[in-house]
Amino acid sequence: MTKIKKIIIPLGIILVIAIIALIIILNLINKNNQQTDISEDEGIEAYQKETDTILSQVTNRVDYYTVKTCIGKYYADYSILFNPEIYYIGFSEERVKQEQADNTQAIYDMLDSQYITEKGITIDNLGTNLKKIEVITPYITNMYVNHRTNNMDIYVIDGTIKTDITDAGEKFQIILKLDILNKTFSIMPSEYVEEKYGNILDGQNLDIELTDSIEKNNNNQFVYRTITEEDYMKDLFAELKNELLYDHEKAYNHLNEEYRNKKFATLEKFNNWATSKEEEYKNMVLAQYQTVQEDGYTQYVLVDQNGKYYIFNETGVMDYTTMLDTYTVDLPEFIEKYNKSNEADKAGMNLQKIVDAINDRDYTYVYNKLDETFKQNNFKTENDFIAYMQNAFYANNNVEFSNYRASGDLHIFDATFTDRNNANNQARSKTFIIQLKEGTDYRLSFNVQ
């Protein structure tokens, strides 16, 4: 009996402790429910009401290019719908009618049910309800997403549709819904979105009701589209090239603010710059690229076939600021390397900026770096200096440095310039003198002859 008691008494104590703990937990839960007075379902609903109208920038490339493909499909069929004479050349009358019927059905199948219902859209009246357009290509400017439910996303996309690459284009803003489970999509046309919602991105808040799903048909299905790093770099480069040639205002607005203020200041100045380099931009081809992860953004360094650099600082997919060279504004990695370098290497790094500016025909940058005494003695005005530089150097130079020496705080380099575009042209020699100043600043002089 004594042994049994020794066993029962500890077990009883453990049981009592467990019961007390359970009572405490149940009381806490009950107290919490009394304080909130919201059921689990009601709590989820309240949370969704707070968040279900918020738009956020698309940061996933797969999502971006998936939606971009859907938009491209929509506008391709849209173009065909109103321009059959271009697409159906040589077709029989019967074949043309069949193609037009199929195309009309395709557009109808991609339209959102809300738009169809509110506007009374049918296959027969579709052509009279949609705005007539020419053959166009869409260019996306912004893409935002609202992850409304586990299976339904809403995208707001704005951009420009152009008849050709040189066209200023017409603005569009459409709403696209993705049904994740059914792999289907639907589109609200631009004119309907404008009429019903105005400019959604002004407030980045989307108050819209959703159906539970988007029914699958032959024309509204999508597949997730992946893209390689190389293809993405090509897309960035192609967009920049297009803007530099045909959309100066957009290119100007894409510029990093500090860079823009230092180099161009006004859109007019940028227009003149871009126009003067039109032939160069027409021929630019992506040769190399590098990706650098920075704090809060991704930096892409793209290099063309002539060794010229284009910097993209990206915060979202295809959402970025640009710099068209590496000498106007010091990049973080340049500053880090510069601060770790000796005096001779610092002078060499600054001299490379001069060479890049010369190849960029940015003579204003070089003029502003001239030693003041040297400037007054040789080039009283910037126009005098520009006239000299245009004759002293080639439009696109290769350069080799030799015979470095230091004299006090002066760093002296001999340099040989050859014409990158014509190897038969005679080499030209220069002696550069760099004087280091505070931070990464410096002053330049050279032999004038």
FENZI-V290572 format. One record per pair of residues at least 6 apart in sequence whose ideal C-beta (glycine too) atoms are under 8 Angstrom apart, sorted by the first residue. I is the first residue (numbers start at 0). J is the second residue. Records with the same first field share a line. If there is no record, write none. Layout:
I = J + J
//
This chain:
35 = 42
37 = 45
51 = 145 + 147
52 = 145 + 204 + 205 + 206 + 207
53 = 145 + 203 + 204 + 205
54 = 143 + 144 + 145 + 155 + 199 + 200 + 203 + 204 + 205
55 = 143 + 144 + 145
56 = 141 + 142 + 143 + 144 + 314 + 315 + 318
57 = 63 + 66 + 142 + 143 + 144 + 154 + 315 + 316
58 = 315 + 316
59 = 316
60 = 225 + 226 + 231 + 316
61 = 223 + 224 + 225 + 226
62 = 144 + 152 + 316
63 = 142 + 316 + 317
64 = 224 + 225 + 226
65 = 177 + 221 + 222 + 223 + 224
66 = 142 + 154 + 156 + 175 + 177
67 = 139 + 142 + 224
68 = 221 + 224
69 = 109 + 175 + 177 + 184 + 186 + 221
70 = 137 + 139 + 156 + 173 + 175 + 186
71 = 137
72 = 109
73 = 106 + 109 + 186
74 = 135 + 136 + 137 + 160
76 = 102 + 105 + 106 + 109 + 218
77 = 106 + 129 + 132 + 135
78 = 132 + 133 + 134 + 135
79 = 86 + 102
80 = 99 + 102 + 103 + 106 + 126 + 129
81 = 126 + 131 + 132 + 133
82 = 133 + 134
83 = 95 + 98 + 99
85 = 134
86 = 98
87 = 94 + 95 + 98 + 99
90 = 98
103 = 122 + 125 + 126
104 = 122 + 218
105 = 217 + 218
106 = 125 + 129
107 = 115 + 120 + 122 + 125
108 = 216 + 217 + 218 + 219
109 = 184 + 185 + 186 + 218 + 219
110 = 120 + 185 + 186 + 187 + 188
111 = 174 + 176 + 185 + 186 + 187
112 = 185 + 210 + 213
113 = 187 + 208
114 = 120 + 187 + 188 + 191
118 = 128 + 191
120 = 128
129 = 188 + 190
130 = 188 + 189 + 190
132 = 160
133 = 162
134 = 162
135 = 160 + 161 + 162
136 = 160 + 161 + 163 + 164
137 = 158 + 159 + 160 + 171
138 = 158 + 159 + 160 + 161 + 168 + 238 + 241
139 = 156 + 157 + 158 + 317
140 = 157 + 158 + 159
141 = 155 + 156 + 157 + 158 + 200 + 318
142 = 154 + 155 + 156 + 316 + 317
143 = 154 + 155 + 156 + 200 + 203
144 = 152 + 153 + 154 + 155
145 = 152 + 153 + 154 + 155 + 205
146 = 152
147 = 153 + 209
148 = 209
149 = 179
150 = 178 + 179 + 180 + 212
151 = 176 + 177 + 178 + 179 + 209 + 211 + 212
152 = 176 + 177 + 179
153 = 174 + 175 + 176 + 177 + 205 + 207 + 209
154 = 174 + 175 + 176 + 177
155 = 172 + 173 + 174 + 199 + 200 + 205
156 = 172 + 173 + 174 + 175
157 = 170 + 171 + 172 + 173 + 200
158 = 170 + 171
159 = 168 + 169 + 170 + 171
160 = 168 + 169 + 171
161 = 167 + 168 + 169
162 = 168
164 = 241 + 244 + 245
165 = 244 + 245
166 = 245
167 = 246
171 = 189
172 = 189 + 192 + 193 + 198 + 199 + 200
173 = 186 + 187 + 188 + 189 + 192
174 = 186 + 187 + 192 + 196 + 199 + 205 + 207
175 = 184 + 185 + 186 + 187
176 = 184 + 185 + 186 + 209 + 213
177 = 183 + 184 + 221
178 = 184 + 212 + 213
180 = 212
181 = 212 + 213 + 214 + 215
182 = 215 + 220 + 221 + 222
183 = 212 + 213 + 214 + 215 + 216 + 219 + 220 + 221
184 = 213 + 219 + 220 + 221
185 = 213 + 219
187 = 195
192 = 199
196 = 205 + 207
199 = 205
213 = 219
226 = 234
228 = 290
229 = 288
232 = 285 + 288 + 299 + 301
233 = 285
234 = 317
235 = 299 + 301 + 311 + 317 + 319
236 = 283 + 285 + 301 + 309
238 = 317
239 = 250 + 253 + 301 + 309 + 311 + 321
240 = 280 + 283
242 = 249 + 250 + 253
243 = 250 + 273 + 276 + 280
244 = 273 + 277 + 280 + 281
247 = 266 + 269 + 270 + 273 + 274
248 = 266
250 = 269 + 273 + 321
251 = 259 + 263 + 266 + 269 + 270
253 = 319 + 320 + 321
254 = 263 + 269 + 320 + 321 + 322 + 323
255 = 310 + 312 + 320 + 321 + 322 + 328
256 = 320
257 = 328
258 = 320 + 321 + 322 + 323 + 327 + 328
259 = 269
261 = 327 + 328
262 = 323 + 327 + 361 + 364
263 = 269 + 272
273 = 280
275 = 360
276 = 360
279 = 305
283 = 303 + 304 + 305 + 307
284 = 303 + 304
285 = 301 + 302 + 303
286 = 302 + 303 + 304 + 306
287 = 301 + 302
288 = 299 + 300 + 301 + 302
289 = 299 + 300
290 = 297 + 298 + 299 + 300
291 = 297 + 298 + 299 + 300 + 332
292 = 298
293 = 312 + 331
295 = 314
296 = 312 + 313 + 314
297 = 312 + 313
298 = 310 + 311 + 312 + 313 + 330
299 = 310 + 311 + 313 + 319
300 = 308 + 309 + 310 + 311
301 = 308 + 309 + 310 + 311
302 = 308 + 309
303 = 309
305 = 358 + 395 + 419
306 = 358
307 = 324 + 355 + 358 + 359
308 = 324 + 325 + 355
309 = 321 + 322 + 323
310 = 321 + 322 + 323 + 325 + 330
311 = 319 + 320 + 321
312 = 319 + 320 + 321 + 322
313 = 319
322 = 328
323 = 359
324 = 355 + 356 + 359 + 361
325 = 333 + 352 + 355
326 = 352 + 353 + 355 + 356 + 361 + 364
327 = 361 + 364
329 = 337 + 439
333 = 348 + 439
334 = 439
336 = 348
337 = 345 + 348 + 439
340 = 348
342 = 405 + 410 + 435
343 = 403 + 405 + 410
345 = 435 + 439
346 = 410 + 412 + 433 + 435 + 441
347 = 400 + 403 + 410 + 412
349 = 433 + 435 + 439 + 441 + 443
350 = 400 + 412 + 414 + 431 + 433 + 443
353 = 365 + 368 + 431 + 443
354 = 396 + 398 + 414
356 = 362 + 364 + 365
357 = 365 + 388 + 392 + 396
358 = 395 + 396
360 = 394
362 = 381 + 384 + 385 + 388 + 389
363 = 381
365 = 384 + 388 + 443
366 = 374 + 378 + 381 + 384 + 385
368 = 441 + 442 + 443
369 = 378 + 384 + 442 + 443 + 444
370 = 432 + 434 + 442 + 443 + 444
371 = 442
373 = 443 + 444
374 = 384
377 = 447
378 = 384 + 387
387 = 447
391 = 427 + 429
392 = 416 + 427
393 = 416 + 417 + 418 + 419 + 420 + 424 + 427
394 = 420
395 = 418 + 419 + 420
396 = 416 + 417 + 418 + 419
397 = 416 + 417 + 418 + 419
398 = 414 + 415 + 416 + 417
399 = 414 + 415
400 = 412 + 413 + 414
401 = 412 + 413 + 414 + 415
402 = 412 + 413
403 = 410 + 411 + 412 + 413
404 = 411
405 = 411
408 = 434 + 435
409 = 432 + 433 + 434
410 = 432 + 433 + 434 + 435
411 = 430 + 431 + 432 + 433
412 = 430 + 431 + 432 + 433
413 = 428 + 429 + 430
414 = 428 + 429 + 430 + 431
415 = 426 + 427 + 428
416 = 426 + 427 + 428 + 429
417 = 424 + 426 + 427
418 = 424
429 = 445 + 446
430 = 445 + 446
431 = 443 + 444 + 445
432 = 443 + 444 + 445
433 = 441 + 442 + 443
434 = 441 + 442 + 443 + 444
435 = 441
436 = 442
//
